[in-house]
Amino acid sequence: MTTRIQPTEPTAADVRRWRRYLADERAEAAVYRDLARRRDGEEREILLALAEAEGRHEAHWLQLLGDRVGKPRRGALRTRALGWMARRFGSVFVLALAQRAESRSPYEGDLDATDAMAADERIHEEVVRSLAARGRNRLAGGFRAAVFGANDGLVSNLALVLGIGATGVSSATVLFTGIAGLLAGALSMGAGEYVSVRSQRELLDASTPNPTAHSAVPNLDVDANELTLLYRARGMSAQDAAQHAAEMIANYRPDATGPIRIVGDEHEAIGSAWGAASASFCFFASGAIIAVIPYLFGLSGLTAIIVASALVGLALLLTGAVVGLLSGASPLKRALRQLAIGFGASAVTYLLGLAFGSGLA
């Protein structure tokens, strides 16, 4: 591990920067140790190894600082916030945030950091990305239904309420229209998710190999070798299929589990049909109810429309930020994108409502 500059007397700015790096390394190591306490097995070992690597980086800055270390400093606010969440939650959200933190490492362009340290940070980002991916995969089915349901409820019911409200009908009419939209949309979303997931499961079940098919292997004709056809049907070239089939027959063991299975047999977990339907129903309803809250409290006219838009806007920002965090992308960009899409769709129906209202007047 070599430093990329010639040793010279550090400036005051150098010392301040090194102290900040030192504090950040200590804080990041603490985050990984806190995350490790909430896990076991391989994930725990990996997180502790990451903490140890941050400790090596800490030692580098300590060596450069020498007797200039000074009083212990606190790490960056975002790192301390990450540590607070790691101690209390230890969820995939924390890993996603840690992934973003590793991607912002300044060592690549800092001549006082070593090449090895800069390389470490790039690899750390990929390690944390892989750990976060495990959690994302566990969330995938239900989370997709939840986010889709909540966003659809927010946008569709706000669009419905604004469109009806712009026509100039009474607040009671807008309220009951919003509630009807909530129930209709939630039931439709729940039913749609159930049918979608159940159908997908049935399609995958139809494509799953018969678990007893491997018992036919020892009785196959080596020369005719029908097993070659199986591997060709599953995407292998004729030559590779023949070679693989010959190996399977030659190496067949009765106690082997599924010797004719090849890569591609496994399918991604898609979750429970009832679970997806329930999540979609509940989250659609929770999003849709926000648009009618002003009318439930007796507001009407432009005031109700402004309050409903503001409440839904905040919810859209929140859901967008959550998706951004879990995907390792910028929470702000995802939040603003969600807001723009939602308000754009609602603005169209509001303008249509104004047009129809003017025509009816």
Contacts in CASP RR format, 6 or more apart in sequence:
PFRMAT RR
TARGET T0000
AUTHOR 0000-0000-0000
METHOD contacts of the structure
MODEL  1
MTTRIQPTEPTAADVRRWRRYLADERAEAAVYRDLARRRDGEEREILLAL
AEAEGRHEAHWLQLLGDRVGKPRRGALRTRALGWMARRFGSVFVLALAQR
AESRSPYEGDLDATDAMAADERIHEEVVRSLAARGRNRLAGGFRAAVFGA
NDGLVSNLALVLGIGATGVSSATVLFTGIAGLLAGALSMGAGEYVSVRSQ
RELLDASTPNPTAHSAVPNLDVDANELTLLYRARGMSAQDAAQHAAEMIA
NYRPDATGPIRIVGDEHEAIGSAWGAASASFCFFASGAIIAVIPYLFGLS
GLTAIIVASALVGLALLLTGAVVGLLSGASPLKRALRQLAIGFGASAVTY
LLGLAFGSGLA
1 60 0 8 1.000
1 114 0 8 1.000
1 115 0 8 1.000
1 116 0 8 1.000
1 117 0 8 1.000
2 114 0 8 1.000
2 115 0 8 1.000
2 116 0 8 1.000
3 60 0 8 1.000
3 64 0 8 1.000
3 112 0 8 1.000
3 113 0 8 1.000
3 114 0 8 1.000
4 111 0 8 1.000
4 112 0 8 1.000
4 113 0 8 1.000
4 114 0 8 1.000
4 115 0 8 1.000
5 111 0 8 1.000
5 112 0 8 1.000
10 18 0 8 1.000
10 64 0 8 1.000
10 68 0 8 1.000
14 112 0 8 1.000
15 65 0 8 1.000
15 68 0 8 1.000
17 110 0 8 1.000
17 112 0 8 1.000
18 61 0 8 1.000
18 64 0 8 1.000
18 65 0 8 1.000
18 68 0 8 1.000
18 112 0 8 1.000
19 61 0 8 1.000
19 65 0 8 1.000
19 69 0 8 1.000
19 70 0 8 1.000
19 73 0 8 1.000
20 73 0 8 1.000
20 75 0 8 1.000
20 76 0 8 1.000
21 57 0 8 1.000
21 61 0 8 1.000
21 106 0 8 1.000
21 113 0 8 1.000
22 58 0 8 1.000
22 61 0 8 1.000
22 62 0 8 1.000
22 65 0 8 1.000
22 69 0 8 1.000
22 73 0 8 1.000
23 72 0 8 1.000
23 73 0 8 1.000
23 74 0 8 1.000
23 75 0 8 1.000
23 76 0 8 1.000
24 75 0 8 1.000
24 76 0 8 1.000
24 79 0 8 1.000
25 54 0 8 1.000
25 55 0 8 1.000
25 57 0 8 1.000
25 58 0 8 1.000
25 61 0 8 1.000
26 54 0 8 1.000
26 55 0 8 1.000
26 58 0 8 1.000
26 72 0 8 1.000
26 75 0 8 1.000
27 74 0 8 1.000
27 75 0 8 1.000
27 76 0 8 1.000
27 79 0 8 1.000
27 80 0 8 1.000
27 83 0 8 1.000
28 54 0 8 1.000
28 79 0 8 1.000
28 98 0 8 1.000
28 101 0 8 1.000
29 51 0 8 1.000
29 52 0 8 1.000
29 54 0 8 1.000
29 55 0 8 1.000
29 58 0 8 1.000
30 51 0 8 1.000
30 83 0 8 1.000
31 79 0 8 1.000
31 82 0 8 1.000
31 83 0 8 1.000
31 86 0 8 1.000
31 94 0 8 1.000
31 98 0 8 1.000
32 47 0 8 1.000
32 48 0 8 1.000
32 50 0 8 1.000
32 51 0 8 1.000
32 54 0 8 1.000
32 98 0 8 1.000
33 47 0 8 1.000
33 48 0 8 1.000
33 51 0 8 1.000
34 83 0 8 1.000
34 86 0 8 1.000
34 87 0 8 1.000
34 90 0 8 1.000
35 47 0 8 1.000
35 86 0 8 1.000
35 90 0 8 1.000
35 94 0 8 1.000
35 95 0 8 1.000
35 98 0 8 1.000
36 43 0 8 1.000
36 44 0 8 1.000
36 47 0 8 1.000
36 48 0 8 1.000
36 51 0 8 1.000
38 86 0 8 1.000
38 90 0 8 1.000
39 47 0 8 1.000
39 90 0 8 1.000
43 131 0 8 1.000
43 134 0 8 1.000
46 127 0 8 1.000
46 131 0 8 1.000
47 131 0 8 1.000
50 124 0 8 1.000
50 127 0 8 1.000
50 128 0 8 1.000
53 120 0 8 1.000
53 124 0 8 1.000
56 120 0 8 1.000
57 117 0 8 1.000
57 120 0 8 1.000
60 113 0 8 1.000
60 114 0 8 1.000
60 117 0 8 1.000
62 69 0 8 1.000
64 112 0 8 1.000
74 80 0 8 1.000
78 97 0 8 1.000
78 101 0 8 1.000
79 101 0 8 1.000
82 94 0 8 1.000
82 97 0 8 1.000
82 98 0 8 1.000
82 101 0 8 1.000
83 94 0 8 1.000
85 91 0 8 1.000
85 93 0 8 1.000
85 94 0 8 1.000
85 97 0 8 1.000
86 94 0 8 1.000
92 132 0 8 1.000
92 135 0 8 1.000
92 136 0 8 1.000
92 138 0 8 1.000
92 139 0 8 1.000
92 326 0 8 1.000
93 322 0 8 1.000
93 325 0 8 1.000
93 326 0 8 1.000
95 128 0 8 1.000
95 131 0 8 1.000
95 132 0 8 1.000
95 135 0 8 1.000
96 132 0 8 1.000
96 136 0 8 1.000
96 324 0 8 1.000
96 325 0 8 1.000
96 326 0 8 1.000
96 327 0 8 1.000
96 328 0 8 1.000
97 325 0 8 1.000
98 128 0 8 1.000
98 132 0 8 1.000
99 125 0 8 1.000
99 128 0 8 1.000
99 129 0 8 1.000
99 132 0 8 1.000
99 328 0 8 1.000
100 328 0 8 1.000
102 121 0 8 1.000
102 124 0 8 1.000
102 125 0 8 1.000
102 128 0 8 1.000
103 125 0 8 1.000
105 118 0 8 1.000
105 121 0 8 1.000
105 122 0 8 1.000
105 124 0 8 1.000
105 125 0 8 1.000
106 113 0 8 1.000
107 113 0 8 1.000
107 117 0 8 1.000
107 118 0 8 1.000
107 121 0 8 1.000
108 118 0 8 1.000
108 121 0 8 1.000
108 122 0 8 1.000
109 118 0 8 1.000
129 328 0 8 1.000
132 326 0 8 1.000
132 328 0 8 1.000
136 143 0 8 1.000
136 326 0 8 1.000
137 268 0 8 1.000
137 269 0 8 1.000
139 326 0 8 1.000
140 268 0 8 1.000
140 269 0 8 1.000
141 269 0 8 1.000
141 270 0 8 1.000
141 271 0 8 1.000
141 276 0 8 1.000
142 271 0 8 1.000
142 275 0 8 1.000
142 276 0 8 1.000
142 279 0 8 1.000
143 326 0 8 1.000
145 193 0 8 1.000
145 275 0 8 1.000
145 276 0 8 1.000
145 277 0 8 1.000
145 279 0 8 1.000
145 280 0 8 1.000
145 283 0 8 1.000
146 279 0 8 1.000
146 280 0 8 1.000
146 282 0 8 1.000
146 283 0 8 1.000
147 283 0 8 1.000
147 319 0 8 1.000
147 322 0 8 1.000
147 323 0 8 1.000
148 189 0 8 1.000
148 280 0 8 1.000
149 189 0 8 1.000
149 279 0 8 1.000
149 280 0 8 1.000
149 283 0 8 1.000
149 284 0 8 1.000
149 287 0 8 1.000
150 283 0 8 1.000
150 284 0 8 1.000
150 286 0 8 1.000
150 287 0 8 1.000
150 315 0 8 1.000
150 319 0 8 1.000
151 316 0 8 1.000
151 319 0 8 1.000
151 338 0 8 1.000
152 185 0 8 1.000
152 189 0 8 1.000
152 284 0 8 1.000
153 182 0 8 1.000
153 185 0 8 1.000
153 186 0 8 1.000
153 189 0 8 1.000
153 283 0 8 1.000
153 284 0 8 1.000
153 285 0 8 1.000
153 287 0 8 1.000
153 288 0 8 1.000
153 291 0 8 1.000
154 287 0 8 1.000
154 288 0 8 1.000
154 290 0 8 1.000
154 291 0 8 1.000
154 312 0 8 1.000
154 313 0 8 1.000
154 315 0 8 1.000
154 316 0 8 1.000
154 319 0 8 1.000
154 342 0 8 1.000
155 312 0 8 1.000
155 316 0 8 1.000
155 341 0 8 1.000
155 342 0 8 1.000
155 345 0 8 1.000
155 346 0 8 1.000
156 181 0 8 1.000
156 185 0 8 1.000
156 288 0 8 1.000
157 178 0 8 1.000
157 181 0 8 1.000
157 182 0 8 1.000
157 287 0 8 1.000
157 288 0 8 1.000
157 289 0 8 1.000
157 290 0 8 1.000
157 291 0 8 1.000
157 292 0 8 1.000
158 290 0 8 1.000
158 291 0 8 1.000
158 308 0 8 1.000
158 309 0 8 1.000
158 312 0 8 1.000
158 342 0 8 1.000
158 346 0 8 1.000
159 342 0 8 1.000
159 345 0 8 1.000
159 346 0 8 1.000
159 348 0 8 1.000
159 349 0 8 1.000
159 350 0 8 1.000
160 177 0 8 1.000
160 178 0 8 1.000
160 181 0 8 1.000
160 291 0 8 1.000
160 349 0 8 1.000
161 174 0 8 1.000
161 177 0 8 1.000
161 178 0 8 1.000
161 291 0 8 1.000
161 292 0 8 1.000
161 295 0 8 1.000
161 305 0 8 1.000
161 308 0 8 1.000
162 305 0 8 1.000
162 308 0 8 1.000
162 309 0 8 1.000
162 346 0 8 1.000
162 347 0 8 1.000
162 349 0 8 1.000
162 350 0 8 1.000
162 353 0 8 1.000
163 349 0 8 1.000
163 350 0 8 1.000
163 352 0 8 1.000
163 353 0 8 1.000
164 173 0 8 1.000
164 174 0 8 1.000
164 177 0 8 1.000
164 178 0 8 1.000
164 353 0 8 1.000
165 174 0 8 1.000
165 301 0 8 1.000
165 305 0 8 1.000
165 353 0 8 1.000
166 305 0 8 1.000
166 349 0 8 1.000
166 350 0 8 1.000
166 351 0 8 1.000
166 352 0 8 1.000
166 353 0 8 1.000
166 354 0 8 1.000
166 357 0 8 1.000
167 353 0 8 1.000
167 354 0 8 1.000
167 356 0 8 1.000
167 357 0 8 1.000
167 360 0 8 1.000
168 301 0 8 1.000
168 357 0 8 1.000
170 300 0 8 1.000
171 295 0 8 1.000
171 298 0 8 1.000
171 299 0 8 1.000
171 300 0 8 1.000
171 301 0 8 1.000
171 304 0 8 1.000
174 292 0 8 1.000
174 295 0 8 1.000
174 300 0 8 1.000
174 304 0 8 1.000
175 292 0 8 1.000
175 295 0 8 1.000
175 296 0 8 1.000
178 288 0 8 1.000
178 291 0 8 1.000
178 292 0 8 1.000
178 295 0 8 1.000
179 292 0 8 1.000
181 288 0 8 1.000
182 284 0 8 1.000
182 285 0 8 1.000
182 288 0 8 1.000
182 289 0 8 1.000
182 292 0 8 1.000
183 285 0 8 1.000
185 284 0 8 1.000
185 288 0 8 1.000
186 280 0 8 1.000
186 281 0 8 1.000
186 282 0 8 1.000
186 284 0 8 1.000
186 285 0 8 1.000
186 288 0 8 1.000
187 281 0 8 1.000
189 280 0 8 1.000
189 281 0 8 1.000
189 284 0 8 1.000
190 276 0 8 1.000
190 277 0 8 1.000
190 278 0 8 1.000
190 280 0 8 1.000
190 281 0 8 1.000
190 284 0 8 1.000
191 277 0 8 1.000
192 277 0 8 1.000
192 280 0 8 1.000
193 273 0 8 1.000
193 276 0 8 1.000
193 277 0 8 1.000
193 279 0 8 1.000
193 280 0 8 1.000
193 281 0 8 1.000
194 273 0 8 1.000
194 274 0 8 1.000
194 276 0 8 1.000
194 277 0 8 1.000
196 276 0 8 1.000
197 270 0 8 1.000
197 271 0 8 1.000
197 272 0 8 1.000
197 273 0 8 1.000
197 276 0 8 1.000
197 277 0 8 1.000
198 273 0 8 1.000
200 270 0 8 1.000
201 270 0 8 1.000
201 273 0 8 1.000
204 267 0 8 1.000
204 270 0 8 1.000
207 267 0 8 1.000
208 265 0 8 1.000
208 267 0 8 1.000
209 260 0 8 1.000
209 261 0 8 1.000
209 265 0 8 1.000
211 258 0 8 1.000
213 258 0 8 1.000
213 260 0 8 1.000
214 256 0 8 1.000
214 258 0 8 1.000
214 259 0 8 1.000
214 260 0 8 1.000
214 261 0 8 1.000
217 227 0 8 1.000
217 248 0 8 1.000
217 249 0 8 1.000
217 252 0 8 1.000
217 259 0 8 1.000
217 260 0 8 1.000
218 249 0 8 1.000
218 252 0 8 1.000
218 254 0 8 1.000
220 226 0 8 1.000
220 227 0 8 1.000
220 249 0 8 1.000
222 246 0 8 1.000
222 249 0 8 1.000
225 242 0 8 1.000
225 245 0 8 1.000
225 246 0 8 1.000
225 249 0 8 1.000
227 245 0 8 1.000
227 248 0 8 1.000
227 249 0 8 1.000
227 260 0 8 1.000
228 238 0 8 1.000
228 241 0 8 1.000
228 242 0 8 1.000
228 245 0 8 1.000
229 241 0 8 1.000
230 241 0 8 1.000
230 245 0 8 1.000
230 260 0 8 1.000
231 240 0 8 1.000
231 241 0 8 1.000
231 244 0 8 1.000
231 245 0 8 1.000
231 262 0 8 1.000
232 238 0 8 1.000
232 241 0 8 1.000
234 262 0 8 1.000
234 264 0 8 1.000
235 241 0 8 1.000
236 244 0 8 1.000
236 262 0 8 1.000
244 262 0 8 1.000
248 259 0 8 1.000
248 260 0 8 1.000
251 259 0 8 1.000
252 259 0 8 1.000
253 259 0 8 1.000
287 312 0 8 1.000
287 315 0 8 1.000
290 308 0 8 1.000
290 311 0 8 1.000
290 312 0 8 1.000
290 315 0 8 1.000
291 308 0 8 1.000
291 311 0 8 1.000
291 312 0 8 1.000
292 308 0 8 1.000
293 307 0 8 1.000
293 308 0 8 1.000
293 311 0 8 1.000
294 303 0 8 1.000
294 304 0 8 1.000
294 305 0 8 1.000
294 307 0 8 1.000
294 308 0 8 1.000
294 311 0 8 1.000
295 304 0 8 1.000
295 308 0 8 1.000
298 304 0 8 1.000
299 307 0 8 1.000
305 350 0 8 1.000
309 343 0 8 1.000
309 346 0 8 1.000
312 342 0 8 1.000
312 346 0 8 1.000
313 339 0 8 1.000
313 342 0 8 1.000
313 343 0 8 1.000
316 335 0 8 1.000
316 338 0 8 1.000
316 339 0 8 1.000
316 342 0 8 1.000
316 343 0 8 1.000
317 335 0 8 1.000
317 336 0 8 1.000
317 338 0 8 1.000
317 339 0 8 1.000
318 335 0 8 1.000
319 338 0 8 1.000
320 331 0 8 1.000
320 334 0 8 1.000
320 335 0 8 1.000
320 337 0 8 1.000
320 338 0 8 1.000
321 331 0 8 1.000
321 332 0 8 1.000
321 334 0 8 1.000
321 335 0 8 1.000
322 331 0 8 1.000
323 334 0 8 1.000
323 338 0 8 1.000
324 330 0 8 1.000
324 331 0 8 1.000
324 333 0 8 1.000
324 334 0 8 1.000
324 335 0 8 1.000
325 331 0 8 1.000
327 334 0 8 1.000
END
